[in-house]
Amino acid sequence: MSSQATVTNLLQTTLQTQLPNRIITRDFKQLQVHKDPDLTKGIYTIICSSESDYQNALGREAQGGRLQILLLAQLKAGPKATGSQVEDAEFTVIQEIKTFLRSPLPNQLGNLSLKSVQQSGQLEAPYGWVAANLELTLYD
């Protein structure tokens, strides 16, 4: 198993431990494919989007690097949730992610950092989403 798969699997199990009421997966599905009870719980999907910044010193070519991870949370705030209620549910997700990153993490995830967050902008109420851009330095 690659180091990328190892750390993303570790991220999945660590998130599941700390957020037991949420569904944590590495398999993306479109919002409309999910069942409403699952969206009411909240679904966090871990997606690796790119790698960059490898070491290129003689003898260490293409080692290490930074893994860009998209942590996508999809949710349903309630059957008749207003835009502001969806936004409030998204704020809760953002706070969960920040709290997770501030908690003690396994050594392989110790340098995981939050780079930015995007939200649905109330466009799909009563559904919402949060896209958190994370970065993890890889060590070979």
C-alpha positions as CSV (number, residue, x, y, z in Angstrom):
1,M,0.0,0.0,0.0
2,S,1.3,3.5,-0.9
3,S,2.1,6.0,1.8
4,Q,-0.7,8.2,0.4
5,A,-3.2,5.4,0.8
6,T,-1.9,4.7,4.3
7,V,-2.3,8.2,5.5
8,T,-5.7,8.7,3.9
9,N,-6.9,5.5,5.5
10,L,-5.5,6.7,8.9
11,L,-7.2,10.0,8.4
12,Q,-10.5,8.2,7.8
13,T,-10.2,6.0,10.9
14,T,-9.1,8.9,13.1
15,L,-12.0,11.1,11.9
16,Q,-14.4,8.3,12.5
17,T,-13.1,7.9,16.1
18,Q,-13.4,11.6,16.8
19,L,-16.7,12.1,14.9
20,P,-18.7,8.9,15.6
21,N,-22.0,10.5,14.7
22,R,-20.9,11.4,11.2
23,I,-20.4,9.1,8.2
24,I,-16.7,9.1,7.1
25,T,-15.7,7.7,3.7
26,R,-13.1,7.8,0.9
27,D,-15.7,7.2,-1.8
28,F,-17.2,10.3,-3.3
29,K,-20.9,10.3,-4.4
30,Q,-22.9,13.2,-5.8
31,L,-25.2,14.9,-3.3
32,Q,-28.4,13.6,-4.9
33,V,-27.2,9.9,-4.7
34,H,-27.0,10.0,-0.9
35,K,-30.0,9.0,1.2
36,D,-31.6,11.8,3.3
37,P,-31.0,9.9,6.6
38,D,-27.3,9.7,5.8
39,L,-27.2,13.4,4.8
40,T,-29.0,14.3,8.0
41,K,-26.1,12.6,9.9
42,G,-23.6,14.3,7.7
43,I,-21.2,12.6,5.3
44,Y,-17.5,13.5,5.3
45,T,-15.6,12.3,2.2
46,I,-11.8,12.3,2.0
47,I,-10.5,13.0,-1.5
48,C,-6.8,13.4,-2.5
49,S,-6.6,16.1,-5.1
50,S,-2.9,16.5,-5.8
51,E,0.7,16.2,-4.7
52,S,3.5,18.7,-5.0
53,D,6.7,20.2,-3.5
54,Y,8.9,17.1,-3.7
55,Q,12.5,17.1,-2.6
56,N,14.8,17.1,-5.5
57,A,18.2,16.9,-3.9
58,L,20.6,14.5,-5.5
59,G,19.7,11.0,-4.3
60,R,16.3,12.1,-2.9
61,E,14.6,12.9,-6.2
62,A,10.7,13.0,-6.0
63,Q,10.7,12.1,-2.3
64,G,8.5,13.6,0.4
65,G,6.1,16.2,-0.9
66,R,2.8,17.7,0.1
67,L,-0.5,15.9,-0.3
68,Q,-3.5,18.1,-1.0
69,I,-6.6,16.6,0.6
70,L,-10.2,17.8,0.0
71,L,-12.4,17.0,3.0
72,L,-15.9,17.3,1.6
73,A,-18.8,17.4,4.1
74,Q,-22.3,17.0,2.6
75,L,-25.4,17.5,4.8
76,K,-29.1,18.1,5.0
77,A,-30.0,20.6,7.7
78,G,-33.7,19.6,7.9
79,P,-36.6,19.1,5.5
80,K,-37.6,22.7,5.5
81,A,-34.3,24.3,6.6
82,T,-33.8,27.9,5.5
83,G,-30.6,29.1,4.0
84,S,-29.3,30.5,7.3
85,Q,-30.1,27.2,9.0
86,V,-28.0,25.4,6.4
87,E,-25.2,27.9,6.9
88,D,-25.4,27.4,10.6
89,A,-25.1,23.6,10.1
90,E,-22.1,24.3,7.8
91,F,-20.5,26.4,10.6
92,T,-20.8,23.4,12.9
93,V,-19.0,21.3,10.4
94,I,-16.2,23.9,10.0
95,Q,-15.8,24.0,13.8
96,E,-15.7,20.2,13.9
97,I,-12.8,20.2,11.4
98,K,-10.9,22.9,13.3
99,T,-11.4,21.0,16.6
100,F,-10.2,17.8,14.9
101,L,-7.0,19.4,13.7
102,R,-6.3,20.9,17.2
103,S,-6.7,17.5,18.8
104,P,-3.8,15.0,19.3
105,L,-3.3,13.2,16.0
106,P,-1.3,10.1,15.1
107,N,2.3,10.9,14.2
108,Q,1.7,10.4,10.4
109,L,-1.0,13.1,10.6
110,G,0.8,15.4,12.9
111,N,1.5,18.1,10.3
112,L,-2.0,18.1,8.8
113,S,-3.1,21.7,8.3
114,L,-6.2,23.5,7.2
115,K,-5.6,25.8,4.2
116,S,-9.1,27.1,3.3
117,V,-12.8,26.3,3.5
118,Q,-15.6,26.9,1.1
119,Q,-19.3,26.6,1.7
120,S,-22.5,26.1,-0.3
121,G,-23.5,29.7,0.0
122,Q,-27.1,28.6,0.8
123,L,-27.6,27.7,-2.8
124,E,-29.0,24.2,-2.3
125,A,-31.1,24.6,0.9
126,P,-32.1,22.4,2.7
127,Y,-28.8,20.7,1.6
128,G,-25.4,22.1,2.2
129,W,-21.7,21.3,1.8
130,V,-18.3,22.3,3.1
131,A,-15.1,21.8,1.2
132,A,-12.1,22.0,3.5
133,N,-8.7,22.1,1.8
134,L,-6.1,20.3,3.9
135,E,-2.4,19.8,3.4
136,L,-0.2,17.0,4.7
137,T,3.6,16.8,4.3
138,L,4.7,13.3,3.3
139,Y,7.9,11.7,4.4
140,D,9.7,8.9,2.6
